[in-house]
C-alpha cells in the first residue's frame, strides 16, 4: 500500500500535541484505501477525563468516537485532505 507524504499546517503544529497528531493519522490509516474519502473530519473536545475524538467522513459514510485520558486535551475541528499526491492536516479555520 502506497502512503502519501503527510503534512501539517502551522496551525496544527502550534495547537495539537504531537501524540494527538500521530493518533489522528493512525485513525485514518485504519480505514481501507478503497473506503477512504478524500476528506476526513475530526471534532476534538476537552472532557473532564481528557480528549474526546469524533472522526467522520461523508462517502462512504464512516464515524468513530473515542476518549483518551490526557492532561493536554484541546477543542478543535480538524480536516485532513488527501489529493492523491499528499495528505494535509489543517485546522478548520485554516481551510
PDB file as gemmi writes it, atoms N, CA and C in Angstrom:
CRYST1    1.000    1.000    1.000  90.00  90.00  90.00 P 1                      
ATOM      1  N   UNK A   1       0.851  -1.187   0.000  1.00  0.00           N  
ATOM      2  CA  UNK A   1       0.000   0.000   0.000  1.00  0.00           C  
ATOM      3  C   UNK A   1       0.888   1.239   0.000  1.00  0.00           C  
ATOM      4  N   UNK A   2       0.677   2.140  -0.926  1.00  0.00           N  
ATOM      5  CA  UNK A   2       1.449   3.383  -1.023  1.00  0.00           C  
ATOM      6  C   UNK A   2       0.928   4.400  -0.024  1.00  0.00           C  
ATOM      7  N   UNK A   3       1.834   4.989   0.699  1.00  0.00           N  
ATOM      8  CA  UNK A   3       1.470   6.018   1.669  1.00  0.00           C  
ATOM      9  C   UNK A   3       1.875   7.380   1.114  1.00  0.00           C  
ATOM     10  N   UNK A   4       0.924   8.277   0.940  1.00  0.00           N  
ATOM     11  CA  UNK A   4       1.232   9.627   0.506  1.00  0.00           C  
ATOM     12  C   UNK A   4       1.992  10.361   1.600  1.00  0.00           C  
ATOM     13  N   UNK A   5       2.886  11.295   1.214  1.00  0.00           N  
ATOM     14  CA  UNK A   5       3.527  12.125   2.236  1.00  0.00           C  
ATOM     15  C   UNK A   5       2.469  12.874   3.051  1.00  0.00           C  
ATOM     16  N   UNK A   6       2.740  13.042   4.340  1.00  0.00           N  
ATOM     17  CA  UNK A   6       1.781  13.681   5.242  1.00  0.00           C  
ATOM     18  C   UNK A   6       2.338  15.016   5.718  1.00  0.00           C  
ATOM     19  N   UNK A   7       1.494  16.039   5.658  1.00  0.00           N  
ATOM     20  CA  UNK A   7       1.899  17.389   6.028  1.00  0.00           C  
ATOM     21  C   UNK A   7       0.980  17.963   7.098  1.00  0.00           C  
ATOM     22  N   UNK A   8       1.526  18.867   7.887  1.00  0.00           N  
ATOM     23  CA  UNK A   8       0.768  19.582   8.910  1.00  0.00           C  
ATOM     24  C   UNK A   8       0.863  21.061   8.625  1.00  0.00           C  
ATOM     25  N   UNK A   9      -0.237  21.780   8.805  1.00  0.00           N  
ATOM     26  CA  UNK A   9      -0.172  23.233   8.699  1.00  0.00           C  
ATOM     27  C   UNK A   9       0.441  23.800   9.985  1.00  0.00           C  
ATOM     28  N   UNK A  10       0.812  25.048   9.921  1.00  0.00           N  
ATOM     29  CA  UNK A  10       1.372  25.730  11.092  1.00  0.00           C  
ATOM     30  C   UNK A  10       0.379  25.721  12.247  1.00  0.00           C  
ATOM     31  N   UNK A  11      -0.899  25.910  11.949  1.00  0.00           N  
ATOM     32  CA  UNK A  11      -1.924  25.918  12.990  1.00  0.00           C  
ATOM     33  C   UNK A  11      -1.998  24.604  13.739  1.00  0.00           C  
ATOM     34  N   UNK A  12      -1.921  23.485  13.023  1.00  0.00           N  
ATOM     35  CA  UNK A  12      -1.942  22.174  13.666  1.00  0.00           C  
ATOM     36  C   UNK A  12      -0.694  21.999  14.514  1.00  0.00           C  
ATOM     37  N   UNK A  13       0.457  22.375  13.982  1.00  0.00           N  
ATOM     38  CA  UNK A  13       1.716  22.235  14.725  1.00  0.00           C  
ATOM     39  C   UNK A  13       1.692  23.016  16.031  1.00  0.00           C  
ATOM     40  N   UNK A  14       1.035  24.166  16.031  1.00  0.00           N  
ATOM     41  CA  UNK A  14       1.004  25.026  17.214  1.00  0.00           C  
ATOM     42  C   UNK A  14      -0.133  24.673  18.185  1.00  0.00           C  
ATOM     43  N   UNK A  15      -1.130  23.922  17.729  1.00  0.00           N  
ATOM     44  CA  UNK A  15      -2.329  23.677  18.529  1.00  0.00           C  
ATOM     45  C   UNK A  15      -2.403  22.276  19.118  1.00  0.00           C  
ATOM     46  N   UNK A  16      -2.030  21.271  18.341  1.00  0.00           N  
ATOM     47  CA  UNK A  16      -2.203  19.892  18.779  1.00  0.00           C  
ATOM     48  C   UNK A  16      -0.910  19.313  19.342  1.00  0.00           C  
ATOM     49  N   UNK A  17      -1.007  18.567  20.441  1.00  0.00           N  
ATOM     50  CA  UNK A  17       0.182  17.860  20.925  1.00  0.00           C  
ATOM     51  C   UNK A  17       0.589  16.771  19.923  1.00  0.00           C  
ATOM     52  N   UNK A  18       1.857  16.469  19.874  1.00  0.00           N  
ATOM     53  CA  UNK A  18       2.389  15.510  18.889  1.00  0.00           C  
ATOM     54  C   UNK A  18       1.700  14.149  18.984  1.00  0.00           C  
ATOM     55  N   UNK A  19       1.433  13.671  20.195  1.00  0.00           N  
ATOM     56  CA  UNK A  19       0.803  12.356  20.340  1.00  0.00           C  
ATOM     57  C   UNK A  19      -0.573  12.330  19.682  1.00  0.00           C  
ATOM     58  N   UNK A  20      -1.284  13.459  19.737  1.00  0.00           N  
ATOM     59  CA  UNK A  20      -2.621  13.528  19.165  1.00  0.00           C  
ATOM     60  C   UNK A  20      -2.553  13.530  17.636  1.00  0.00           C  
ATOM     61  N   UNK A  21      -1.598  14.236  17.076  1.00  0.00           N  
ATOM     62  CA  UNK A  21      -1.404  14.228  15.621  1.00  0.00           C  
ATOM     63  C   UNK A  21      -1.154  12.797  15.144  1.00  0.00           C  
ATOM     64  N   UNK A  22      -0.271  12.088  15.824  1.00  0.00           N  
ATOM     65  CA  UNK A  22       0.034  10.699  15.443  1.00  0.00           C  
ATOM     66  C   UNK A  22      -1.198   9.806  15.565  1.00  0.00           C  
ATOM     67  N   UNK A  23      -1.985  10.022  16.602  1.00  0.00           N  
ATOM     68  CA  UNK A  23      -3.205   9.234  16.780  1.00  0.00           C  
ATOM     69  C   UNK A  23      -4.201   9.503  15.650  1.00  0.00           C  
ATOM     70  N   UNK A  24      -4.368  10.767  15.253  1.00  0.00           N  
ATOM     71  CA  UNK A  24      -5.299  11.092  14.166  1.00  0.00           C  
ATOM     72  C   UNK A  24      -4.862  10.425  12.861  1.00  0.00           C  
ATOM     73  N   UNK A  25      -3.556  10.484  12.548  1.00  0.00           N  
ATOM     74  CA  UNK A  25      -3.064   9.810  11.335  1.00  0.00           C  
ATOM     75  C   UNK A  25      -3.355   8.315  11.416  1.00  0.00           C  
ATOM     76  N   UNK A  26      -3.159   7.716  12.591  1.00  0.00           N  
ATOM     77  CA  UNK A  26      -3.384   6.273  12.715  1.00  0.00           C  
ATOM     78  C   UNK A  26      -4.864   5.922  12.568  1.00  0.00           C  
ATOM     79  N   UNK A  27      -5.753   6.797  13.020  1.00  0.00           N  
ATOM     80  CA  UNK A  27      -7.190   6.554  12.839  1.00  0.00           C  
ATOM     81  C   UNK A  27      -7.560   6.561  11.353  1.00  0.00           C  
ATOM     82  N   UNK A  28      -6.948   7.443  10.596  1.00  0.00           N  
ATOM     83  CA  UNK A  28      -7.191   7.466   9.144  1.00  0.00           C  
ATOM     84  C   UNK A  28      -6.653   6.192   8.506  1.00  0.00           C  
ATOM     85  N   UNK A  29      -5.449   5.792   8.920  1.00  0.00           N  
ATOM     86  CA  UNK A  29      -4.817   4.603   8.330  1.00  0.00           C  
ATOM     87  C   UNK A  29      -5.603   3.326   8.589  1.00  0.00           C  
ATOM     88  N   UNK A  30      -6.464   3.321   9.587  1.00  0.00           N  
ATOM     89  CA  UNK A  30      -7.295   2.142   9.886  1.00  0.00           C  
ATOM     90  C   UNK A  30      -8.370   1.908   8.835  1.00  0.00           C  
ATOM     91  N   UNK A  31      -8.718   2.952   8.086  1.00  0.00           N  
ATOM     92  CA  UNK A  31      -9.758   2.827   7.056  1.00  0.00           C  
ATOM     93  C   UNK A  31      -9.099   2.280   5.782  1.00  0.00           C  
ATOM     94  N   UNK A  32      -9.618   1.198   5.205  1.00  0.00           N  
ATOM     95  CA  UNK A  32      -9.027   0.669   3.967  1.00  0.00           C  
ATOM     96  C   UNK A  32      -9.014   1.738   2.867  1.00  0.00           C  
ATOM     97  N   UNK A  33      -7.960   1.714   2.049  1.00  0.00           N  
ATOM     98  CA  UNK A  33      -7.793   2.718   0.991  1.00  0.00           C  
ATOM     99  C   UNK A  33      -9.029   2.862   0.113  1.00  0.00           C  
ATOM    100  N   UNK A  34      -9.657   1.755  -0.253  1.00  0.00           N  
ATOM    101  CA  UNK A  34     -10.802   1.824  -1.161  1.00  0.00           C  
ATOM    102  C   UNK A  34     -12.073   2.318  -0.479  1.00  0.00           C  
ATOM    103  N   UNK A  35     -12.025   2.499   0.841  1.00  0.00           N  
ATOM    104  CA  UNK A  35     -13.176   3.015   1.588  1.00  0.00           C  
ATOM    105  C   UNK A  35     -12.896   4.382   2.200  1.00  0.00           C  
ATOM    106  N   UNK A  36     -11.766   4.973   1.874  1.00  0.00           N  
ATOM    107  CA  UNK A  36     -11.359   6.231   2.492  1.00  0.00           C  
ATOM    108  C   UNK A  36     -11.713   7.416   1.587  1.00  0.00           C  
ATOM    109  N   UNK A  37     -12.456   8.363   2.145  1.00  0.00           N  
ATOM    110  CA  UNK A  37     -12.820   9.586   1.437  1.00  0.00           C  
ATOM    111  C   UNK A  37     -11.616  10.534   1.404  1.00  0.00           C  
ATOM    112  N   UNK A  38     -11.614  11.449   0.453  1.00  0.00           N  
ATOM    113  CA  UNK A  38     -10.523  12.420   0.354  1.00  0.00           C  
ATOM    114  C   UNK A  38     -10.536  13.407   1.525  1.00  0.00           C  
ATOM    115  N   UNK A  39     -11.676  13.530   2.216  1.00  0.00           N  
ATOM    116  CA  UNK A  39     -11.799  14.471   3.328  1.00  0.00           C  
ATOM    117  C   UNK A  39     -12.161  13.726   4.609  1.00  0.00           C  
ATOM    118  N   UNK A  40     -11.289  13.833   5.610  1.00  0.00           N  
ATOM    119  CA  UNK A  40     -11.534  13.277   6.936  1.00  0.00           C  
ATOM    120  C   UNK A  40     -11.788  14.437   7.888  1.00  0.00           C  
ATOM    121  N   UNK A  41     -12.722  14.262   8.799  1.00  0.00           N  
ATOM    122  CA  UNK A  41     -13.082  15.324   9.744  1.00  0.00           C  
ATOM    123  C   UNK A  41     -12.930  14.786  11.171  1.00  0.00           C  
ATOM    124  N   UNK A  42     -12.243  15.569  11.998  1.00  0.00           N  
ATOM    125  CA  UNK A  42     -12.099  15.236  13.415  1.00  0.00           C  
ATOM    126  C   UNK A  42     -12.645  16.383  14.239  1.00  0.00           C  
ATOM    127  N   UNK A  43     -13.523  16.058  15.169  1.00  0.00           N  
ATOM    128  CA  UNK A  43     -14.016  17.040  16.131  1.00  0.00           C  
ATOM    129  C   UNK A  43     -13.410  16.662  17.473  1.00  0.00           C  
ATOM    130  N   UNK A  44     -12.581  17.543  18.001  1.00  0.00           N  
ATOM    131  CA  UNK A  44     -11.853  17.289  19.234  1.00  0.00           C  
ATOM    132  C   UNK A  44     -12.462  18.122  20.350  1.00  0.00           C  
ATOM    133  N   UNK A  45     -12.718  17.477  21.471  1.00  0.00           N  
ATOM    134  CA  UNK A  45     -13.358  18.173  22.586  1.00  0.00           C  
ATOM    135  C   UNK A  45     -12.686  17.773  23.894  1.00  0.00           C  
ATOM    136  N   UNK A  46     -12.365  18.803  24.699  1.00  0.00           N  
ATOM    137  CA  UNK A  46     -11.857  18.553  26.046  1.00  0.00           C  
ATOM    138  C   UNK A  46     -12.985  18.004  26.894  1.00  0.00           C  
ATOM    139  N   UNK A  47     -12.667  17.012  27.704  1.00  0.00           N  
ATOM    140  CA  UNK A  47     -13.640  16.474  28.659  1.00  0.00           C  
ATOM    141  C   UNK A  47     -12.971  16.437  30.027  1.00  0.00           C  
ATOM    142  N   UNK A  48     -13.744  16.120  31.037  1.00  0.00           N  
ATOM    143  CA  UNK A  48     -13.188  16.011  32.387  1.00  0.00           C  
ATOM    144  C   UNK A  48     -12.110  14.934  32.451  1.00  0.00           C  
ATOM    145  N   UNK A  49     -12.252  13.891  31.632  1.00  0.00           N  
ATOM    146  CA  UNK A  49     -11.298  12.782  31.649  1.00  0.00           C  
ATOM    147  C   UNK A  49     -10.138  12.971  30.680  1.00  0.00           C  
ATOM    148  N   UNK A  50     -10.280  13.886  29.716  1.00  0.00           N  
ATOM    149  CA  UNK A  50      -9.207  14.071  28.736  1.00  0.00           C  
ATOM    150  C   UNK A  50      -9.726  14.517  27.389  1.00  0.00           C  
ATOM    151  N   UNK A  51      -9.367  13.761  26.340  1.00  0.00           N  
ATOM    152  CA  UNK A  51      -9.669  14.138  24.959  1.00  0.00           C  
ATOM    153  C   UNK A  51     -10.748  13.247  24.369  1.00  0.00           C  
ATOM    154  N   UNK A  52     -11.834  13.869  23.866  1.00  0.00           N  
ATOM    155  CA  UNK A  52     -12.846  13.137  23.106  1.00  0.00           C  
ATOM    156  C   UNK A  52     -12.573  13.397  21.634  1.00  0.00           C  
ATOM    157  N   UNK A  53     -12.561  12.320  20.842  1.00  0.00           N  
ATOM    158  CA  UNK A  53     -12.299  12.416  19.404  1.00  0.00           C  
ATOM    159  C   UNK A  53     -13.475  11.815  18.657  1.00  0.00           C  
ATOM    160  N   UNK A  54     -14.066  12.598  17.754  1.00  0.00           N  
ATOM    161  CA  UNK A  54     -15.119  12.117  16.861  1.00  0.00           C  
ATOM    162  C   UNK A  54     -14.574  12.224  15.440  1.00  0.00           C  
ATOM    163  N   UNK A  55     -14.418  11.103  14.786  1.00  0.00           N  
ATOM    164  CA  UNK A  55     -13.836  11.028  13.442  1.00  0.00           C  
ATOM    165  C   UNK A  55     -14.934  10.638  12.463  1.00  0.00           C  
ATOM    166  N   UNK A  56     -15.015  11.349  11.329  1.00  0.00           N  
ATOM    167  CA  UNK A  56     -16.043  11.016  10.341  1.00  0.00           C  
ATOM    168  C   UNK A  56     -15.571  11.331   8.931  1.00  0.00           C  
ATOM    169  N   UNK A  57     -16.308  10.755   7.972  1.00  0.00           N  
ATOM    170  CA  UNK A  57     -16.153  11.076   6.555  1.00  0.00           C  
ATOM    171  C   UNK A  57     -17.523  10.924   5.916  1.00  0.00           C  
ATOM    172  N   UNK A  58     -17.706  11.559   4.750  1.00  0.00           N  
ATOM    173  CA  UNK A  58     -19.022  11.527   4.096  1.00  0.00           C  
ATOM    174  C   UNK A  58     -19.245  10.296   3.235  1.00  0.00           C  
ATOM    175  N   UNK A  59     -18.298   9.994   2.329  1.00  0.00           N  
ATOM    176  CA  UNK A  59     -18.501   8.910   1.359  1.00  0.00           C  
ATOM    177  C   UNK A  59     -17.331   7.945   1.347  1.00  0.00           C  
ATOM    178  N   UNK A  60     -17.542   6.686   1.595  1.00  0.00           N  
ATOM    179  CA  UNK A  60     -18.763   6.144   2.172  1.00  0.00           C  
ATOM    180  C   UNK A  60     -18.904   6.609   3.613  1.00  0.00           C  
ATOM    181  N   UNK A  61     -20.115   6.647   4.125  1.00  0.00           N  
ATOM    182  CA  UNK A  61     -20.315   7.130   5.488  1.00  0.00           C  
ATOM    183  C   UNK A  61     -19.466   6.335   6.493  1.00  0.00           C  
ATOM    184  N   UNK A  62     -18.830   7.079   7.377  1.00  0.00           N  
ATOM    185  CA  UNK A  62     -17.978   6.459   8.396  1.00  0.00           C  
ATOM    186  C   UNK A  62     -17.964   7.366   9.611  1.00  0.00           C  
ATOM    187  N   UNK A  63     -18.024   6.760  10.786  1.00  0.00           N  
ATOM    188  CA  UNK A  63     -17.842   7.546  12.011  1.00  0.00           C  
ATOM    189  C   UNK A  63     -17.285   6.638  13.097  1.00  0.00           C  
ATOM    190  N   UNK A  64     -16.483   7.231  13.939  1.00  0.00           N  
ATOM    191  CA  UNK A  64     -15.842   6.516  15.042  1.00  0.00           C  
ATOM    192  C   UNK A  64     -15.581   7.535  16.141  1.00  0.00           C  
ATOM    193  N   UNK A  65     -15.821   7.140  17.383  1.00  0.00           N  
ATOM    194  CA  UNK A  65     -15.565   8.041  18.508  1.00  0.00           C  
ATOM    195  C   UNK A  65     -14.751   7.317  19.559  1.00  0.00           C  
ATOM    196  N   UNK A  66     -13.911   8.076  20.232  1.00  0.00           N  
ATOM    197  CA  UNK A  66     -13.108   7.503  21.306  1.00  0.00           C  
ATOM    198  C   UNK A  66     -12.746   8.579  22.318  1.00  0.00           C  
ATOM    199  N   UNK A  67     -12.415   8.143  23.523  1.00  0.00           N  
ATOM    200  CA  UNK A  67     -11.945   9.032  24.575  1.00  0.00           C  
ATOM    201  C   UNK A  67     -10.553   8.591  24.995  1.00  0.00           C  
ATOM    202  N   UNK A  68      -9.679   9.572  25.186  1.00  0.00           N  
ATOM    203  CA  UNK A  68      -8.297   9.302  25.570  1.00  0.00           C  
ATOM    204  C   UNK A  68      -7.990  10.094  26.833  1.00  0.00           C  
ATOM    205  N   UNK A  69      -7.605   9.424  27.914  1.00  0.00           N  
ATOM    206  CA  UNK A  69      -7.223  10.165  29.116  1.00  0.00           C  
ATOM    207  C   UNK A  69      -5.921  10.928  28.853  1.00  0.00           C  
ATOM    208  N   UNK A  70      -5.904  12.213  29.192  1.00  0.00           N  
ATOM    209  CA  UNK A  70      -4.705  13.029  28.998  1.00  0.00           C  
ATOM    210  C   UNK A  70      -4.859  14.337  29.761  1.00  0.00           C  
ATOM    211  N   UNK A  71      -3.761  15.073  29.852  1.00  0.00           N  
ATOM    212  CA  UNK A  71      -3.766  16.375  30.525  1.00  0.00           C  
ATOM    213  C   UNK A  71      -3.686  17.546  29.550  1.00  0.00           C  
ATOM    214  N   UNK A  72      -3.523  17.248  28.263  1.00  0.00           N  
ATOM    215  CA  UNK A  72      -3.311  18.324  27.282  1.00  0.00           C  
ATOM    216  C   UNK A  72      -4.353  18.297  26.157  1.00  0.00           C  
ATOM    217  N   UNK A  73      -5.599  18.043  26.520  1.00  0.00           N  
ATOM    218  CA  UNK A  73      -6.696  17.984  25.544  1.00  0.00           C  
ATOM    219  C   UNK A  73      -6.949  19.363  24.931  1.00  0.00           C  
ATOM    220  N   UNK A  74      -7.525  19.363  23.732  1.00  0.00           N  
ATOM    221  CA  UNK A  74      -7.830  20.602  23.016  1.00  0.00           C  
ATOM    222  C   UNK A  74      -9.248  20.553  22.464  1.00  0.00           C  
ATOM    223  N   UNK A  75      -9.796  21.717  22.205  1.00  0.00           N  
ATOM    224  CA  UNK A  75     -11.050  21.847  21.465  1.00  0.00           C  
ATOM    225  C   UNK A  75     -10.681  22.331  20.076  1.00  0.00           C  
ATOM    226  N   UNK A  76     -11.024  21.560  19.061  1.00  0.00           N  
ATOM    227  CA  UNK A  76     -10.676  21.958  17.690  1.00  0.00           C  
ATOM    228  C   UNK A  76     -11.444  21.105  16.698  1.00  0.00           C  
ATOM    229  N   UNK A  77     -11.594  21.638  15.492  1.00  0.00           N  
ATOM    230  CA  UNK A  77     -12.114  20.873  14.367  1.00  0.00           C  
ATOM    231  C   UNK A  77     -10.968  20.766  13.371  1.00  0.00           C  
ATOM    232  N   UNK A  78     -10.655  19.541  12.971  1.00  0.00           N  
ATOM    233  CA  UNK A  78      -9.518  19.269  12.113  1.00  0.00           C  
ATOM    234  C   UNK A  78     -10.000  18.637  10.813  1.00  0.00           C  
ATOM    235  N   UNK A  79      -9.445  19.095   9.705  1.00  0.00           N  
ATOM    236  CA  UNK A  79      -9.675  18.457   8.406  1.00  0.00           C  
ATOM    237  C   UNK A  79      -8.378  17.805   7.961  1.00  0.00           C  
ATOM    238  N   UNK A  80      -8.492  16.662   7.302  1.00  0.00           N  
ATOM    239  CA  UNK A  80      -7.361  16.058   6.606  1.00  0.00           C  
ATOM    240  C   UNK A  80      -7.814  15.861   5.168  1.00  0.00           C  
ATOM    241  N   UNK A  81      -7.089  16.502   4.257  1.00  0.00           N  
ATOM    242  CA  UNK A  81      -7.437  16.460   2.836  1.00  0.00           C  
ATOM    243  C   UNK A  81      -6.363  15.671   2.101  1.00  0.00           C  
ATOM    244  N   UNK A  82      -6.801  14.678   1.334  1.00  0.00           N  
ATOM    245  CA  UNK A  82      -5.884  13.840   0.559  1.00  0.00           C  
ATOM    246  C   UNK A  82      -6.148  14.103  -0.920  1.00  0.00           C  
ATOM    247  N   UNK A  83      -5.143  14.643  -1.621  1.00  0.00           N  
ATOM    248  CA  UNK A  83      -5.335  14.931  -3.053  1.00  0.00           C  
ATOM    249  C   UNK A  83      -4.661  13.874  -3.937  1.00  0.00           C  
ATOM    250  N   UNK A  84      -4.361  12.722  -3.391  1.00  0.00           N  
ATOM    251  CA  UNK A  84      -3.745  11.573  -4.045  1.00  0.00           C  
ATOM    252  C   UNK A  84      -2.244  11.737  -4.282  1.00  0.00           C  
ATOM    253  N   UNK A  85      -1.690  12.902  -3.983  1.00  0.00           N  
ATOM    254  CA  UNK A  85      -0.232  13.052  -4.031  1.00  0.00           C  
ATOM    255  C   UNK A  85       0.324  13.313  -2.636  1.00  0.00           C  
ATOM    256  N   UNK A  86      -0.495  13.902  -1.758  1.00  0.00           N  
ATOM    257  CA  UNK A  86      -0.110  14.124  -0.365  1.00  0.00           C  
ATOM    258  C   UNK A  86      -1.353  14.367   0.481  1.00  0.00           C  
ATOM    259  N   UNK A  87      -1.191  14.215   1.783  1.00  0.00           N  
ATOM    260  CA  UNK A  87      -2.288  14.457   2.730  1.00  0.00           C  
ATOM    261  C   UNK A  87      -1.891  15.612   3.628  1.00  0.00           C  
ATOM    262  N   UNK A  88      -2.837  16.510   3.850  1.00  0.00           N  
ATOM    263  CA  UNK A  88      -2.568  17.690   4.672  1.00  0.00           C  
ATOM    264  C   UNK A  88      -3.562  17.755   5.813  1.00  0.00           C  
ATOM    265  N   UNK A  89      -3.047  17.916   7.041  1.00  0.00           N  
ATOM    266  CA  UNK A  89      -3.864  18.085   8.237  1.00  0.00           C  
ATOM    267  C   UNK A  89      -3.902  19.563   8.557  1.00  0.00           C  
ATOM    268  N   UNK A  90      -5.116  20.136   8.701  1.00  0.00           N  
ATOM    269  CA  UNK A  90      -5.250  21.552   8.970  1.00  0.00           C  
ATOM    270  C   UNK A  90      -6.402  21.815   9.920  1.00  0.00           C  
ATOM    271  N   UNK A  91      -6.313  22.929  10.621  1.00  0.00           N  
ATOM    272  CA  UNK A  91      -7.429  23.381  11.444  1.00  0.00           C  
ATOM    273  C   UNK A  91      -8.546  23.831  10.519  1.00  0.00           C  
ATOM    274  N   UNK A  92      -9.798  23.658  10.918  1.00  0.00           N  
ATOM    275  CA  UNK A  92     -10.929  24.056  10.081  1.00  0.00           C  
ATOM    276  C   UNK A  92     -10.847  25.527   9.694  1.00  0.00           C  
ATOM    277  N   UNK A  93     -10.374  26.372  10.613  1.00  0.00           N  
ATOM    278  CA  UNK A  93     -10.293  27.804  10.302  1.00  0.00           C  
ATOM    279  C   UNK A  93      -9.183  28.145   9.312  1.00  0.00           C  
ATOM    280  N   UNK A  94      -8.306  27.189   9.015  1.00  0.00           N  
ATOM    281  CA  UNK A  94      -7.256  27.410   8.020  1.00  0.00           C  
ATOM    282  C   UNK A  94      -7.706  27.014   6.614  1.00  0.00           C  
ATOM    283  N   UNK A  95      -8.891  26.428   6.502  1.00  0.00           N  
ATOM    284  CA  UNK A  95      -9.384  25.958   5.197  1.00  0.00           C  
ATOM    285  C   UNK A  95      -9.739  27.114   4.317  1.00  0.00           C  
TER     286      UNK A  95                                                      
END                                                                             
